[in-house]
Amino acid sequence: MKILSKENARELLDGKPPDAFIAQLSSQLQLVEGAYSAPANSGVQIALSKLFAYRLFRSAPVCLYVTDWGIATEHPDLFDGYRRSLGERRPLIEAPFHVFEKTDEDAFISLLCVVLFFRWDASVFDIAGRSLLQTSHDGWLEVRASEEAFRKELAVELEHHGVRLLAP
């Protein structure tokens, strides 16, 4: 796993700033059903993190870009401590962009779990541009994907785990 500044992430994203790259993905990929209510149950958050890992790592590398945090009661020392265990000493504000290869799947699941536990704003996507997960501190998440089979599978999985669509 690599942890990058926004400037270094730009190099990885063909010269595009991360926010512009994500906006482009969001406009190109089809939304899965609509916005979903972010699950509050940690078991469901873990299950969804594993599901996203399973699907996204079909086309690694996968990126997790944390865009906002510190919004509610949380313990960022858990996140910082985990990053320190990986050798990262910079604060999240200096290095919010995480890049994972297939061999980093467990680290990806752990970091995505923390993002979901704390309800941080984040974007998760594969570099190939096939899938995009966005989470919000406002309690919603959206998934976009190029493959219809993935969109259908994910809609079924979200329903299976009791994750509901927000009212239109």
C-alpha positions as a printed Julia matrix, in Angstrom:
168×3 Matrix{Float64}:
   0.0    0.0     0.0
   1.1    3.53   -0.74
  -0.16   6.61    1.06
   0.07   9.77   -1.02
  -0.48  13.48   -0.82
  -3.05  14.94   -3.2
  -0.2   16.24   -5.35
   1.38  12.78   -5.63
  -2.02  11.24   -6.34
  -2.38  13.6    -9.28
   0.63  11.93  -10.92
  -1.05   8.54  -10.54
  -4.28   9.89  -12.06
  -2.77  11.03  -15.37
  -2.27  14.6   -14.17
  -5.81  15.1   -12.91
  -6.41  16.31   -9.36
  -8.18  13.57   -7.34
 -11.4   15.59   -7.03
 -11.57  16.16  -10.8
 -10.82  12.48  -11.5
 -13.63  11.42   -9.15
 -16.07  13.95  -10.63
 -15.31  12.54  -14.08
 -15.86   8.97  -12.86
 -19.11  10.0   -11.2
 -20.42  11.47  -14.44
 -19.33   8.47  -16.55
 -20.45   5.57  -14.35
 -24.03   4.48  -13.82
 -25.52   4.83  -10.35
 -26.6    1.66   -8.54
 -30.3    2.26   -7.81
 -29.74   5.6    -5.97
 -28.31   6.9    -2.72
 -28.39   4.42    0.15
 -28.6    5.03    3.86
 -25.14   4.29    5.25
 -25.33   1.25    7.53
 -24.84   1.95   11.23
 -24.26  -1.7    12.16
 -20.55  -2.54   12.32
 -21.17  -6.09   11.09
 -22.84  -4.75    7.96
 -20.05  -2.18    7.5
 -17.46  -4.96    7.64
 -19.45  -7.16    5.26
 -19.76  -4.31    2.76
 -16.05  -3.51    3.04
 -15.29  -7.13    2.17
 -17.78  -7.09   -0.71
 -16.24  -3.94   -2.17
 -12.76  -5.42   -1.79
 -13.85  -8.6    -3.55
 -15.32  -6.67   -6.47
 -12.85  -3.8    -6.77
  -9.67  -5.85   -6.59
 -10.58  -7.55   -9.84
  -8.91  -4.52  -11.4
  -6.25  -3.24   -9.03
  -4.92  -0.83   -8.03
  -7.72   0.47   -5.84
  -7.72   3.91   -4.25
  -9.31   5.2    -1.06
  -9.34   8.99   -0.85
 -10.53  10.49    2.45
 -11.9   13.97    1.8
 -13.44  15.01    5.12
 -13.21  13.79    8.7
 -13.54  15.09   12.24
 -17.23  15.74   11.77
 -18.72  13.76   14.65
 -17.63  12.03   17.79
 -14.87   9.69   16.76
 -11.45   8.44   17.73
  -9.08   9.4    14.93
  -6.22   7.97   16.96
  -7.47   4.54   15.81
  -6.98   5.56   12.19
  -3.69   7.36   12.87
  -2.41   4.41   14.9
  -3.22   1.98   12.13
  -1.46   4.18    9.58
   1.56   4.47   11.88
   1.67   0.66   12.07
   2.05   0.76    8.29
   4.93   3.24    8.56
   2.94   6.4     7.76
   3.8    9.33   10.04
   2.11  12.18    8.14
  -1.3   13.33    9.32
  -4.34  12.54    7.19
  -4.61  16.13    5.99
  -1.15  15.83    4.37
  -1.63  12.34    2.92
  -5.31  11.47    2.39
  -4.89   9.24   -0.67
  -4.33   5.48   -0.24
  -3.4    3.15   -3.12
  -3.77  -0.62   -2.71
  -2.52  -3.5    -4.81
  -4.12  -6.97   -4.7
  -1.75  -8.02   -1.91
  -3.05  -5.1     0.22
  -6.65  -6.3     0.33
  -6.71  -6.75    4.14
  -5.34  -3.25    4.72
  -7.98  -1.89    2.32
 -10.78  -3.64    4.2
  -9.47  -2.28    7.52
  -9.21   1.3     6.31
 -12.6    1.22    4.59
 -14.13  -0.16    7.79
 -12.75   2.79    9.77
 -14.1    5.24    7.17
 -17.54   3.62    7.46
 -17.38   3.38   11.29
 -16.61   7.11   11.56
 -18.9    8.14    8.67
 -16.18  10.06    6.93
 -16.45  11.51    3.44
 -14.44   9.32    1.11
 -14.22   8.02   -2.43
 -13.13   4.49   -3.29
 -12.41   3.53   -6.87
 -10.31   1.33   -9.09
  -7.76   3.07  -11.32
  -9.34   1.4   -14.35
 -12.42   3.53  -13.68
 -14.95   0.71  -13.49
 -16.37   1.38  -10.01
 -16.8    4.25   -7.56
 -18.07   4.16   -3.98
 -18.7    7.47   -2.25
 -19.49   7.81    1.46
 -20.74  10.86    3.32
 -20.81  12.12    6.88
 -24.48  12.9     6.15
 -25.23   9.18    6.42
 -25.45   8.14    2.79
 -23.41   6.19    0.3
 -23.55   5.86   -3.45
 -22.06   3.27   -5.74
 -21.48   3.7    -9.44
 -20.23   1.03  -11.82
 -19.71   0.38  -15.5
 -20.8   -3.26  -15.36
 -24.52  -3.96  -15.18
 -23.88  -7.33  -13.51
 -22.0   -5.62  -10.68
 -24.75  -3.01  -10.23
 -27.38  -5.75   -9.97
 -25.24  -7.88   -7.63
 -24.56  -4.94   -5.38
 -28.21  -3.88   -5.21
 -29.1   -7.42   -4.1
 -26.27  -7.5    -1.52
 -27.22  -4.11   -0.08
 -30.84  -5.22    0.26
 -29.72  -8.54    1.79
 -27.78  -6.61    4.47
 -30.7   -4.3     5.19
 -29.1   -1.25    3.58
 -32.01   0.79    2.28
 -32.38   3.32   -0.49
 -33.02   6.84    0.7
 -36.37   8.3    -0.28
 -36.32   9.92   -3.74
